[in-house]
Amino acid sequence: MAKVEWAISPHTEERFSCVFDYQTCLPIEPIQRFLNYCRKRQLAPNTVSTYAYRLVDFWRWLESKSLNWYEVGLNELADFVNWYLLGGEVEAISENVREIVAKRSPRTVNQAVTAILEFYTYHTIEGRIEEKHFTKLTHGWGKRGGFLRGIAKSNPQKSKRIKIKEPKLFGGCLLDEEVAALANACTTYRDRLIIMLLRSTGVRRGELLGLHLEDVKDLDVSGRIRIVRREDNPNRAMAKGREREIPILFQRSAIQETFHAYLLEEYPHRAETLGHGMLFVNLSGKWVGQAMSLVRLNKLFDQLHKRTGIKAHPHLFRHTFATRMLQDNYLDQYVQQLLGHRSIVTTKDIYSHVLDEMTLEQYLREEEN
């Protein structure tokens, strides 16, 4: 039976996922090779951890079927998906009852399929197994939305042969009045700066907590912050997307004033002596001066919810930022760069409703002229 354990590198003190066999207490070599490769590629730790847990589930299914991992084909993968969708309790189901009896979400199942495909792709490239035909080449219909969708085929791309349909859910947006209420409910300059930066940059929570003082050194002059991927942050915060510079496009003066007040009046001397260089740190208590953690950030939003009645989280600010940018007619490619999406397709998929509405409005204006 496979299980996930955490190990610590003696050289870097980095925590990473390992997959062991219960009986032998040894690493499961094919999985561990793949996870080590993912770490060398500098994938986000959360991504590597997700791969580990999903592959453990896959390995347990292989054991229950007495299958060797290198014998799996498309039919076996389809069997696993059905089994996994139902929580591992039922072997096969029909399409018309899939949604009713499913025990795992489509997103979780698709995560497992992605992990498995990446796992087999790696071992194929390494020459350990023959290529598995789990993917196919497909032609998409252009990259433009709305009325321009479907005009011309795009270049062929690989797509999964097996994928569970996921419902498209948009996380929603905050009203300007709600953002203002959250900022005004903050009791420290640090917390107010967090709210303002999230709204004005659309950064992810890991990117926010991973900011160093040197990343905001140009905030006064050029009104920009830098997003840099680092693996040695003391709070384990890490940028997920591209390294980039983000201009402050909203409330620049107010953000600069709050930034100054935070550094001059609140930033603890203890943080300077620790020498980590992190921007957001604990202001009081036992861990004063240490880098602010994700747990502390979540507690902040819990406290703001109690004070204002507004239930918000960092990613909701990201949706708000992107939606407002698109509604203000910024190019979707520019919004992609600011968000750090590797592909414009990601941006278009998440915010397709905004792009379609904009295209329709633009079309109607042109018709009127």
Phi, psi and omega in degrees: 000132182273151176211156179261131175232159177260136177239159180236127179291129180291342183269316185251351185061021178281136175273138179211160185278138172232148180244121184244157171270126182306316188284316183270342185060025177247153177299145173280105195306312182298320179290315184294323176302314181296316180296321177297321177297318179298321178294320178295329177284355180063038171293154180301140180306322179296324178294314180297319179296318178299315177304317182299311183293321179292321179290329174297317177299318178297319182294323178294324176294318178302317181295321180293335180260000182056043180252144170275145186298328183279357179266355186287134175238193184297319180295318179294321179296321177297321177297318179298316182300315177298314179299316184290323180299328182263019177076016178080011184260335183236140187276326183207149179218164177265160185298325187286348177244006184303311186289332184286319188257359184300136180257341176242152182286153175305325180296317179296317179297317179294328174299317180296317179298318178299314179300318181294317180296318178296321179300311182288326177299317179300311183290333175293313180297324179286350177083014181278333179222163174282157184300135176262133184269064179270350181234167178217158176274132179229154174255120173277168180256082174069176180241359181272151181263183173057228185292341183268356180291134175090011181284319182215151178286146175270177176295149181298140179228154177283137176226156181288138174285334180237120178205132178276134180291127179257137175294136179281116180239123175262131188292349180090181183223160172263142173285156178301324180294325179291320177298316180297320180295320178295317180296319181290338179277353179288142182259356178227156175296326179301310182294321178296321178296323178299311180299315184292320180291320178300316182290325189265353181232336181071021182289155174286162182295324177293325178290322178296307183289344179270001180294135172257162178302325180291341179283343181243017183292337179264008183298323180290318188276303186257353181068036182232153170236157180248136174256118184235134178277120178229144180256357185245020177296136183297335178265006178064016175288140183214139175290134181270320186267207183286150170288135188198166171254138181238121176282144175280109185262345181233135174054044184299313182298317180295321178294319179297319179295317179294322178300314178299315182297321179297313183290320185280325188253337187238329187300116188289145177298330179301324180295324179291321181289330178292331172076016181281338176075014182284146180284308184262119185227166176288137185264345182204177176086190184299325185257027181304136178089343179279158184301138180294136183262168177296323178299318179293323178296317178296322178296325178301314182288331173295318179294319180294327177297317180294325183282326188245341186079003181263118180268110183226164176209163185306320184290336176295325176293326179295316176298319180297313180302309183296317181297315180295323178298314180293321179293334177273012173071025169289145181299140181297331176294325178290318177298321177303314181295318181294323180283341181082019175290136179288333182230141175296335180300321179299313180298314182294324182292315182292319187249031182299325181296323179290315181297320180294319178296320179295318181298318180296314180298318179296319180298317180294323178295319180294325178294323180291329180278000000 
